[in-house]
Amino acid sequence: MRDVLKDLFSRSVAVTDTRDSMIDSSFLSLNERTYLENVSQNRKNEYIAGRFCAHQSMALANIPPVHIPIGKKGEPIWPSGVVGSITHSRGYAAAAVAKQSDVHSLGLDAEIDEPLSSRVLRRISIESEQEWVKAAASGLIQHPGKVLFSAKEATYKAWYPITNKWLGFKEVFINFHEERNSFTAHIQKNGPIAEMKGRYAIFNGVIITAIEIPPPPPENQS
C-alpha cells in the first residue's frame, strides 16, 4: 500500500506503512518500553508498529531516526525541525514525515473500511455533512461516514501541532470533492489556519486520509 500512501503527499514527504504486528521493539527507548509495560498487547503492537514506521520514514527523509516521546495528550513529539504524523488501525500502521522547512504540518489517519454507526455520525458531524454521507452511500464510496470521520481525524492531527489547541469534530466542516478523491477542511475556530486541503484513498480494506500544509509565505522584508 506504500505507493497508495505516497500518492497522497508531495515529494517532500516520506512515508512508510506496515501490516506486521510482530515488530521487534529493541529500537524503542527505555522510557517507551517502560510505558508499554502498562498497556494491552494490542496497544503495544500498535505503538511499536507506528513508531517503526516513523523511524523508517525519518530515514527515508534523510533525518537521523531518534526516539519520539509522547506528549501530554498522547501526541508524538517530533525532533526540532521535523513534522510528522502517525496512525494505526487494527493491524495497519503508517507514518508520514518531512522537514519543517518543506512542510508546515502533516495529518495522517487510517481507519478500517467499515460502517460508522449512526450514533457516532450524529456526534461528529453537522447536518450538511450527514446529507453528504447519505448521498455518497449510493455512489462509489462504500462507507462515507467512516471517510468523513477519518478526514476530521487527519484535520485535527495537522491542526494541533500548529496551535496546541483542541479542535472538536463539529468545529471543522469537511467538503468532499469525490471526482478528485480530495476534500477541503473548513475550520470553524479562531486560529492561524481557516482551511486545509486533503486527499483520501480506499485500498485493501483501509481508508487513508492525508493533509499536507505547505510552509507559510516568508514575511515581507522592509
Order of alpha helices (4+ residues) and beta strands (2+ residues): alpha-beta-alpha-alpha-beta-beta-beta-alpha-alpha-alpha-beta-beta-beta-beta
